[in-house]
Amino acid sequence: MEAEEVKKLTLCITGSTDGIGLAAAKRFAADGHRVIVHGRDESRISDACAAIVQSTGVEAVGFVEADFTDLDAVCSMGRELVERYPGLDLLINNAAVYMPTRTFVQEGFETTFCVNYLAPVLLTSVVRPVLIANGGSVLNVSSMDHHSAVFDPVNMQGERSYSGYEAYARSKLFNIMLTIDLASGDDAIRSNSLDPGVIATKLLHAGWALAGDDVSVGGDDVFETVMEIARNDYNGEYFENARPAICSSVAQEPVARQELRELTGEMLSRFVP
């Protein structure tokens, strides 16, 4: 199947007001896909929508607002997506932070854990029925740094020891464990994850003394990965350079994934109908 035969998607990219998310939004919009922008405040969203039009001549089909440190806001965002965009067929969980010091959101969760992992889990669970109905899929933006992380149920949020890098790497490992879980079972939904490369984003500069490639490179990688998944119907895979790669053996361990799933379920239990 040629690239142009991939159907035009209605997609939401979280964290699409700057960095890789905005670059990916521009690439999808330029290719004729229907992009829903997400940001944490109205001003950032407005600027991003203007940047998409300026770059591509195409307007985003809509936007949603939520601060991912607020799980109630994330849940409301998911419900808004379902109600306003019933044709949604791709969710790209891209929003992420790097926190050099251990901080907490209002609900008491460590910030990196909440924004990078809990929020995507919750958002995905809310929009999952409409994605399944539309034959849609989920793409979780992870990182090659997940290879250095371990699953320790008593140090999931840096309770025993904390470093910004370890917190970030853990969250990216959890993203891949979530991906594999979503892709399997009776109520499976097509779900994949990727490492977008070393990209010059605010997140990179917060944690690493690296220059990184231009954000357009990361946006292109996200776009090309989605096209590759659509052409070959990949499911449960981890991608690097828009090709399937081998993820950490920790993520492939069913017992660890089950424990993470159960602990996560307890943390998000108040959102279960």
C-alpha positions as CSV (number, residue, x, y, z in Angstrom):
1,M,0.0,0.0,0.0
2,E,1.3,3.4,-0.9
3,A,1.6,6.2,1.7
4,E,-1.1,8.3,0.0
5,E,-3.6,5.4,0.5
6,V,-3.6,5.8,4.3
7,K,-7.0,7.3,5.2
8,K,-7.2,10.8,6.5
9,L,-7.3,10.8,10.3
10,T,-9.1,12.7,13.0
11,L,-6.5,12.9,15.7
12,C,-5.7,14.6,19.0
13,I,-2.0,15.2,19.9
14,T,-1.6,16.0,23.6
15,G,1.0,18.7,24.3
16,S,0.7,20.1,20.8
17,T,1.3,23.8,21.6
18,D,5.1,23.5,21.2
19,G,7.9,21.1,20.6
20,I,7.4,17.7,18.9
21,G,3.6,17.9,19.4
22,L,3.3,21.2,17.5
23,A,5.7,20.0,14.8
24,A,3.7,16.8,14.4
25,A,0.4,18.7,14.3
26,K,1.8,20.9,11.4
27,R,2.9,17.8,9.5
28,F,-0.5,16.0,9.9
29,A,-2.4,19.2,9.0
30,A,-0.3,19.7,5.9
31,D,-1.1,16.2,4.8
32,G,-4.8,16.8,5.1
33,H,-5.5,15.1,8.4
34,R,-7.9,16.7,10.9
35,V,-5.9,17.8,13.9
36,I,-7.2,18.6,17.4
37,V,-4.8,20.7,19.3
38,H,-4.3,20.2,23.1
39,G,-2.7,22.6,25.5
40,R,-2.8,23.6,29.1
41,D,-4.1,27.1,28.6
42,E,-6.0,29.2,26.1
43,S,-3.1,31.5,25.2
44,R,-0.8,28.6,24.2
45,I,-3.6,26.9,22.3
46,S,-4.4,30.1,20.3
47,D,-0.7,30.6,19.4
48,A,-0.4,27.0,18.3
49,C,-3.5,27.1,16.1
50,A,-2.1,30.3,14.5
51,A,1.3,28.7,13.9
52,I,-0.4,25.7,12.2
53,V,-2.3,28.0,9.8
54,Q,0.8,30.1,9.1
55,S,2.9,27.0,8.4
56,T,0.4,24.9,6.4
57,G,-2.5,27.2,5.3
58,V,-4.8,24.7,7.1
59,E,-6.7,25.2,10.3
60,A,-6.9,22.8,13.1
61,V,-10.4,21.3,13.3
62,G,-10.6,22.1,17.0
63,F,-8.8,22.2,20.4
64,V,-9.2,20.9,23.9
65,E,-7.7,22.4,27.1
66,A,-6.4,20.6,30.2
67,D,-3.5,20.8,32.6
68,F,-2.2,17.3,33.0
69,T,-1.3,18.0,36.6
70,D,-5.1,18.0,37.2
71,L,-6.6,14.6,36.7
72,D,-10.1,16.0,36.9
73,A,-9.3,18.3,34.0
74,V,-7.9,15.3,32.0
75,C,-11.0,13.3,32.6
76,S,-13.2,16.3,31.5
77,M,-11.0,16.7,28.4
78,G,-11.5,13.1,27.4
79,R,-15.3,13.5,27.7
80,E,-15.1,16.6,25.6
81,L,-13.2,14.8,22.9
82,V,-15.8,12.0,22.8
83,E,-18.7,14.5,22.7
84,R,-17.3,17.0,20.2
85,Y,-15.2,14.8,18.0
86,P,-17.1,11.4,17.6
87,G,-14.9,10.7,14.5
88,L,-11.7,10.6,16.6
89,D,-9.6,7.7,15.4
90,L,-6.1,8.5,16.7
91,L,-4.9,9.6,20.1
92,I,-1.2,10.5,20.3
93,N,-0.1,10.7,24.0
94,N,2.8,13.1,23.6
95,A,2.6,15.6,26.6
96,A,5.4,15.2,29.0
97,V,7.6,17.0,31.6
98,Y,11.0,16.6,33.1
99,M,11.3,17.6,36.7
100,P,14.8,17.9,38.1
101,T,13.4,18.0,41.7
102,R,10.7,15.9,43.2
103,T,7.4,17.9,43.2
104,F,3.8,16.9,43.6
105,V,0.5,17.7,42.0
106,Q,-2.5,18.8,44.1
107,E,-3.8,15.3,44.4
108,G,-0.5,14.1,45.8
109,F,1.1,12.3,42.9
110,E,4.7,13.0,41.9
111,T,4.5,15.4,39.0
112,T,6.5,13.4,36.3
113,F,4.5,10.2,37.2
114,C,1.2,12.1,36.9
115,V,1.8,14.1,33.7
116,N,3.7,11.5,31.8
117,Y,1.9,8.4,32.8
118,L,-1.3,8.7,34.9
119,A,-2.8,11.4,32.8
120,P,-2.4,9.4,29.5
121,V,-3.8,6.3,31.1
122,L,-6.9,8.2,32.3
123,L,-7.3,10.1,29.0
124,T,-7.0,6.9,27.0
125,S,-9.5,5.1,29.1
126,V,-12.1,7.8,28.6
127,V,-11.7,8.0,24.8
128,R,-11.1,4.3,24.3
129,P,-14.7,3.4,23.5
130,V,-14.9,5.9,20.6
131,L,-11.5,4.8,19.3
132,I,-12.6,1.2,19.3
133,A,-15.9,2.1,17.6
134,N,-14.0,3.9,14.9
135,G,-11.3,1.2,14.4
136,G,-8.8,3.7,15.8
137,S,-5.6,3.5,17.7
138,V,-3.3,5.0,20.3
139,L,0.3,6.1,19.9
140,N,2.3,6.7,23.1
141,V,5.4,8.8,22.8
142,S,8.1,7.1,24.9
143,S,11.9,7.4,24.9
144,M,14.9,5.1,24.4
145,D,15.7,6.2,28.0
146,H,13.1,3.6,29.1
147,H,15.8,1.0,28.7
148,S,17.5,2.3,31.8
149,A,14.4,2.1,34.0
150,V,13.3,-0.7,36.4
151,F,9.9,-1.5,37.7
152,D,9.9,-1.2,41.5
153,P,6.4,-1.0,42.9
154,V,7.6,0.8,46.1
155,N,9.6,3.4,44.1
156,M,7.2,4.2,41.3
157,Q,7.1,7.9,42.3
158,G,10.6,8.2,43.7
159,E,9.5,7.3,47.2
160,R,12.8,5.7,48.1
161,S,15.1,7.8,45.9
162,Y,14.5,10.4,43.3
163,S,16.4,11.9,40.3
164,G,14.8,13.7,37.4
165,Y,16.3,11.4,34.9
166,E,15.1,8.2,36.7
167,A,11.6,9.6,37.1
168,Y,11.5,10.5,33.4
169,A,12.9,7.1,32.3
170,R,10.4,5.3,34.6
171,S,7.5,7.2,33.2
172,K,8.6,6.2,29.6
173,L,8.9,2.6,30.6
174,F,5.4,2.7,32.0
175,N,4.2,4.2,28.7
176,I,5.4,1.2,26.9
177,M,4.0,-1.2,29.5
178,L,0.6,0.5,29.0
179,T,1.0,0.2,25.2
180,I,1.5,-3.6,25.4
181,D,-1.5,-4.0,27.7
182,L,-3.8,-1.9,25.5
183,A,-2.8,-4.0,22.5
184,S,-3.8,-7.3,24.0
185,G,-6.8,-8.9,25.6
186,D,-10.5,-9.2,24.8
187,D,-11.0,-5.4,24.7
188,A,-7.8,-4.6,22.9
189,I,-7.2,-1.5,20.9
190,R,-4.4,-1.0,18.4
191,S,-1.7,0.7,20.4
192,N,2.0,1.4,19.7
193,S,4.8,3.5,21.2
194,L,7.8,5.3,19.8
195,D,11.0,7.1,20.6
196,P,11.0,10.3,18.5
197,G,14.7,10.9,18.7
198,V,16.9,13.4,20.5
199,I,15.0,16.6,19.8
200,A,15.7,20.2,20.8
201,T,12.7,20.7,23.1
202,K,12.3,22.4,26.4
203,L,12.1,18.9,28.0
204,L,15.5,17.9,26.5
205,H,17.2,21.1,27.7
206,A,15.7,20.6,31.2
207,G,17.4,17.3,31.6
208,W,20.3,17.0,29.3
209,A,23.2,19.1,28.1
210,L,22.5,18.2,24.5
211,A,21.6,20.3,21.4
212,G,19.2,17.9,19.7
213,D,17.7,17.9,16.3
214,D,15.2,20.5,15.2
215,V,11.6,19.8,16.4
216,S,10.5,19.2,12.8
217,V,12.6,16.0,12.9
218,G,10.6,14.7,15.8
219,G,7.4,15.8,14.2
220,D,8.3,14.0,11.0
221,D,9.2,10.9,13.0
222,V,5.8,10.8,14.7
223,F,4.0,11.3,11.4
224,E,6.1,8.6,9.6
225,T,5.5,6.2,12.4
226,V,1.8,6.6,12.2
227,M,1.9,6.1,8.5
228,E,4.0,2.9,8.9
229,I,1.6,1.6,11.5
230,A,-1.4,2.2,9.3
231,R,0.2,0.6,6.2
232,N,1.3,-2.5,8.1
233,D,-1.4,-2.8,10.8
234,Y,1.3,-2.9,13.6
235,N,0.0,-3.5,17.1
236,G,1.9,-3.5,20.5
237,E,5.1,-2.4,18.9
238,Y,7.8,0.0,20.0
239,F,9.3,2.1,17.2
240,E,12.6,3.9,16.7
241,N,13.2,5.8,13.4
242,A,9.7,4.8,12.3
243,R,10.6,1.1,12.4
244,P,9.8,-1.5,15.0
245,A,12.5,-1.9,17.6
246,I,13.2,-4.0,20.7
247,C,11.9,-2.5,23.9
248,S,13.1,-3.2,27.4
249,S,12.6,-6.7,28.7
250,V,11.0,-5.2,31.8
251,A,8.1,-3.9,29.6
252,Q,7.7,-7.4,28.1
253,E,7.2,-9.0,31.5
254,P,3.5,-9.9,32.1
255,V,3.7,-10.1,35.9
256,A,5.2,-6.6,36.1
257,R,2.6,-5.2,33.7
258,Q,-0.1,-6.8,35.7
259,E,1.2,-5.3,39.0
260,L,1.5,-1.9,37.4
261,R,-2.0,-2.1,35.9
262,E,-3.5,-3.0,39.3
263,L,-1.6,-0.3,41.2
264,T,-2.6,2.2,38.5
265,G,-6.2,1.1,38.7
266,E,-6.3,1.8,42.4
267,M,-4.8,5.3,41.9
268,L,-7.5,6.1,39.3
269,S,-10.4,4.2,40.9
270,R,-12.4,7.3,41.6
271,F,-12.8,7.8,37.9
272,V,-14.3,4.4,37.3
273,P,-18.1,4.7,36.6
